[in-house]
Amino acid sequence: MQLYDVVAGVLKIDPSDLCEQSNALNTPNWDSLRHIELMLAVETTFGANFSMAEMVSMQDLGDMRKLLEVKGVKFDDSEPIRLSA
């Protein structure tokens, strides 16, 4: 399962509505409670653990992807990185 699919599932939106710049300010249903659910879903799906500082530092999905890659997560090349939705 890829990042856009996980995020879309938590937010109950279509994955095609997401891009690397998607964040709580420009994405439907992304509020503070959903952000916590989102962090838990991403940690569980990708087997990564985020510190509180890391959670706060992630401003958008691009930041989340970069941090996951630093933690050793490999993403499937079949999911292109979208710069705009």
N, C-alpha and C positions, 0 to 999 in steps of 0.2 A: 504494500500500500504506500502510495506516495504522499508527500506533504500536502498538496492541494486537496487530495481526497480526505485526509484526516481532518484538516481544518474545515472543509466544507461540511463534513459529517457532523462535527460539533456545532457549527453555526447554522446548520440546516439550510444551506444555500447550494447552488450549483458550483462545482469546482471551476467551471469556465469563468465564473465571476471573480476569480482570485488571480492575483499576480504578485510579483515580488514586492511591490509597494503597498500591498493590502495591509491595513492596520485597523485599530479600533476606531479611528476617526472616519475612515472611508469605506467600511465594510459593514453591511447589515448584520444585526444581531450580535456584534462583537462588543459586549459590555464587560464590566469588571468580573462578574460571576462567570460568564462564558470564557473569559481569559484564563481563569483558574482551571476550568474544565479543559480548555485547549492545551494548557501546559501539561496537565496530567495525561491527556490522550497522546500527545506527541512523545512524552517521556516513555509511556507504555509501549506505543507502537514501534519506536525506534530504539528502545533499550538505552536511553540516555537519561541522565539526571542533571537537572539545572539547579544551580544555586539561586538564592533569592536575588543576588546581584545580577546574575545572568538573566533571570526572568525580567527584571526591571530594565535591563539594557537593551532588550530586543524591541525595536521600534516598529518592525514590519516583518513580513514573511521572508524577505531577503536576509535580514539579520538572523532570523531563526534558522534558515537553511545554512548560512555560513557557520553558525555556532554548532549545529549538528555535524557538519562536515569536519570541523575542528575536533569534535568528539569521536570521529571515526566512522560516522554514518556515510554509507555510499548510496547515492541516489541513482535510480535507473535512468539511463540516457534516453529512454523512450518518452520520458516526461520532459518536454522542453521547458526551460525557464521562461516564464512570460513576464515581460517588462511592463505590459499593460493588459488590462482585462478586456 
